[in-house]
Amino acid sequence: MKTTILTTILSITSFLAFSQITITDINLLEVGDVIYLADDENTIVNIGSSGQNQTWDFSSLQTMDNWNMQVVDPVITPFDQLYPNANLCIIDDGDFIYCNKSSSGINILGIGDSVAQQAVTLIPLPLSYSASYTDGPILAIDSLIGGPMVNILLTSQGLSASLLTFGAAHVADSLSIQLEMITDFEVDAEGILDLPIGSFDALRVRVERTTTPNINVYCVDTNGGNYSGWYPLSFGGGSETESLYHWYSDNVYSRFTLAEVYLDSLGNPEAGVSFLTNAINSVDHLEIDYINIFPVPATYNITITSESNDEVNTVLSDINGREVKRFDFINSTTLNLSDLDKGTYILKLKTAKGELVKKLILE
């Protein structure tokens, strides 16, 4: 009887010592977040094994490159009208990544003016140890290209309609590009991840993404038309699979991937790790009423006012990310826009308290 009671107590103690992590939509990406990331291109980390109570020591990673991603409301971005279902936009190195976040996951709807045929799952939710999900098969790209661009693309690969059809057809008329994608997510480990900025309770998610291209060229037989039709075109062959690990945490200072490691064809980690460098907190949020811009839309001038006495560093870019103006101010400034073409611009404002991105329409 004593042995039974002791065994029970030890079992309960072991259970209490380890509490499972669950990641939901509340723990990830909100409008106003600024996520700071870095790359260590040389280090190969020890990814350990699957299971619970793991420890991953990435504390010696070195920053070789760093950047940030801003999460903004799609309505302030240049392509928002193409994405009626988007409730988040991630600005990453000039790219506008439109997403829909819900309790079941974060899905990518498209990048810039390239709208995905079907939404692609970035993160399935909720995440907990031993959970698994499959996204797909989905048709991520379904495009039809016509005109002179078809021959330009074929020529760049050393091809022509005659070569492609073994002389049966003679003119390349259209190019059909489809990309099918299947992604498997498996939460295979749980434990503590040590980064240079600190330690996090974390889940490890193995991601395997298989993409299958299907490219066909419509070629015209100018000698009677008997051999006109679609002909398959292969750039490098069939399906490709990439494997990687992501680590996520329910820590309030983590709003996105803690670390990302790609695997080689044998399942071993490749050199290079992307990782979180600065925790997310309220200092990275600027409320909409913190800075005022008027008039909107603008004509020749805009006025920007700030309710604080902090210096505001401002960059105005066109929708392709090219910088057109840069200036600093405190409290308020009036900007002359008479030298700019009419259209949509992106205004990025940065203070010691955070960053703000706003869309500016010049009429």
N, C-alpha and C positions, 0 to 999 in steps of 0.2 A: 504493500500500500504506500509506503514512504517513497519508494522508487517511482511509482506512478505520479504522485503529487509533485515530486521534484522535476520529473520530466515535463509535466504540464507547465510548471512555473518557468522552466528554462525556455520552453517553446513560446510562451507568451512574451517573455522578456526579449527573445530574439525578434519576434514580430514587431514589438513596440520600438525596438532600436532602429528599425528601418521602415520609413513611411514612403509609400509609393508616390511618384510624381504624376500629375495629370496636367497636360497643356491644353488650354482651350483658347477660343478666340479672344477672351479677355486678356490673355497673357501676351498677345502678339499685336504688332503694327497698328498704331492709331494715328489719325491725322495730327500732325504737329511733331511726331517723332523725328529725331535726327540720329541716325545709326552710324557710328564710327567703326570702320573696319581697317584691317591691315593684312598684308601678305608677307609671309616668310617663304621665299622661293627655294631655299636650299635644304631646310630641315625635313627629315623623315621622322615622324612621330610614331610612338608605340601605341597602336589602336587597341591593344588588348584583345580580350575574348568576349563572347556574348555572355549574358546573364546579369544578375543583380549584384549589388555591392562592389561595383567596379571602381577603380581609380585611374583617371587619365591625367598624366602629368605633362601638360603643355606649357608649363610656366617659363621655360627657357626660350620660347619663340622670340625671334627678333623682327622688328618692324623694318622691312625693306621698301615697302610702298604703303601708302595709306590714303583713304578716301572716305567720303561719307555719303549716305543715302538719305534723302529727305522724303518724308511721307506727307503728302498734301491732299487737299480736297480736289477732286478732278475738275470742279467748276472753274478753278483758277488756271487751268492748263490749256494749251492751244488746241488739243484734239478731243476735248470733252464731249462734243456733240456726236462723235463716232461711238461713244461708249455709254449708252443710257443706263446700263446696269453696273457701272463702276462706282464704287464707294471709296476707293483709295487710288492714289497715283504715287508710284515710287519714282523719284527723280534720281537716276544713277548715271553719273558721268555724261550728262546731257540727254540721256534717253528717258522718255516718259513711258513708264510701265504701268498700264492700267489693270487694276485688280478688282475683284469682288470678294469681300470677306464676309463669311457667315459662320454659324456654329459648326458647319460641316467642313470648313477649310478655307484656304486662300487660293483663289484661282486667277490665273493670268488671262486677261481678255485680249491683249494685244500690246504692241510697242509702237508708239508714235501713231502714224496713220496706217500702220499695217495691222489690221484687225484679224485676230485668229479666227479660223473657220469654226472651231469649237474651243471652249475654255480649257486651259491646261492647268492641272492641279500643281500648285507650288508647294503647299503644305496641307495634308489632310488633317482633319481634327475630329474628335479629340485625340491626343497622343497620350498613351500610357504604355507601361511595359507589356510586351508581347502582342500589342495591337498590330494589325497588318491591313493594308489597303491596296487595291489595284485601280488605277485610273486608265481607262481605255479598253479596247483600242479607240482612239479618237483621230479625226482628220484635222490635224493642226493647221495644215496649209492646203489650199485648193485654189490654184491660180491658173489663169489662162493668159498667155502673152501672145500678141500678134504684131505684125508690122516688121520694120527693118531690124528690130531688136532680136528677132529669132535668128536671123543669119549671123548677126554679130556674136551672139552666144555660141552658136555652132562653130563659127570660124575660130573663136578663142580656144576651142577644144580640138582644132584641127579636123573638123567635120563639115559635111555638106549634105544636102538632101540625097545626092547621087551616091555618096559613100555610105550613107545610113541605110539606103534601100537597095544597095548593090546594083544601081543603075535603073531600077524599076520606076522611080519617080525623080523629079528634077527640081522642084521648088519647095522650100520649107515655108509653110504658111503660118502655122501656129505651134505654140509650145505649151503643153499641159504639165503642171508641176503639182504633185500631191505628196504630202508627208504624213504618214500614219505613225502614231506614237502610243506606246504602252509603258506605263510607269508603275513599278511595284515599290511600296513603302513597307518596311518592317522595323518596328521598334524592338531591337534585339538586345539592348543592354541598358542598365540604369546604374547610376553611381555619382561620383564627384569628379568634375572636370576642373583642373587647375590651369588658369591662364595667367599671363603677366599682370593682369589687373585684379586677380583674386580667384576665389573658388566658388563654384556653382554646383548645386544639385542639378543633375542633368540626365536626360534621356538621349540615347544614341539611336539614330534612325538610318538604316541602310536603304539607299535609293538605287534602283536599277531601272534605267530608262532605255528602251529599245525604239529606235527610229527606223522606219522603212520608207525610202523614197520611191516614188513611182513617176517617172518622167517619160512623156511621149511627145513625138513631133508629128504634126499632120503635114504630110508631104503630097504634093500635087504631081500627078503624071500628066505632063503636057502633050503626050503622044496618045491621045484617046481616052485617058482617064481611068483605064482598067485597074491601075495599081495605086490610085490615090487612096490615102487612108492614114491611120495612126500607126507610127512605128516606135517601138520602145527605144529609149536612150538611157544608157547607164553611165553615171559619173562615179566610177570607183566601185561599183558593185552594190550588193543588197543591204540587208539590215545591219545596223551598228548598235552595240550596247555599251553604255557607260555606267560605271558603278562608283558610288561615292558614299561617304558618311556625313551626316549632319548631327550636331548636338544642339538640343534645345533645353531651356530651363523655365521654371515657373517663377524664378526670381524677378522681383519688380524692376530690377535694373537691367533686365535683358528683354528685348522686344523682338528679337529676330534670332538668326542662327548664331550660336556661340562660336562654332568652328566648322570648317568644311575641309574634308580630305578626300581626294580622288584615289581610286584603286586601279592597279594595272590589270592586265588580262588574267593574272594568277591570283588576284584578290589581295595583293600586297599594297600597302600605301605608297603612293608616289611622292617624290620630293615636292614640297610646296603645301602650305597651309594658309587658308584665310581665316581670320579670327577677330573677335570683338576686342576693340582696344579701349573704348571709353564707355562706361555704363550710361544707360539712358535715364534721365531724370527730368524733373520739372524745369530745370534750367534750359533744356533744349526746346521748350515750347514757347511760342509767342502767340498770345491771344490775338484774334482778328482786330479787336478794337485797340490794340496796343499801338498800332501804326495806321494812320489814315491816309488814303490817296484819293485825290479828286482833281478835276472831274473824271468820271468814268462813264462812257468812253471819253478819251482825250482828243484834243485837236492839235494845238500848237504848244501848249504848256500843261504840265501837271504840277501840283503841289503835294508834297509829302510832309506829314507832321508826325512827331513822335511824342508820346506822353511822358517819356523819361528824359533824363539829361545825359544818357549814354550816347557815345558816338555811333552813328549808323553807317556801316560800309555798304554801298549799294552798287550793284552791277546790273545793267540792262543788256539783255541778249535777244537776238531774233529767235524764231522758232526752231532754227537748226542748231542753236547753241552758240552761235558766233557772238562774241561780245561787241557791243556797239558804243556803250558809254559806261564809265566807272567814276564814282564820286563818293565823298563822305560828307556827312552833315550832323549837326546836333540840333534837336528840337524841330526844325523845319527847313525846307528848301523848295525852290521852284525850278523846275527843269524845262529848258527850251527843247522842243522836239521838232522844230520846223525843218530841220535838215534830214529827217528820217522819212522813209516811204510809209505809206499807209499800210496797216496790217496788224498782226498780233505779235507782241513781244512778251518776254518773261523778265520780271523784276525780282531780283534776289536781294534781300535786305538782311544784314547780319549785325548783331550787337553782342555785348558780353553776355547777354541773357539768352541768346539763341538765334535762330534763323527763321526767315519767313519768305515764302515764294508766292508771288501774285501774278496773275495774267493781266496784261495791259493791252487794250485795243486802241489803236490810233486811227481815227477816221479823218 
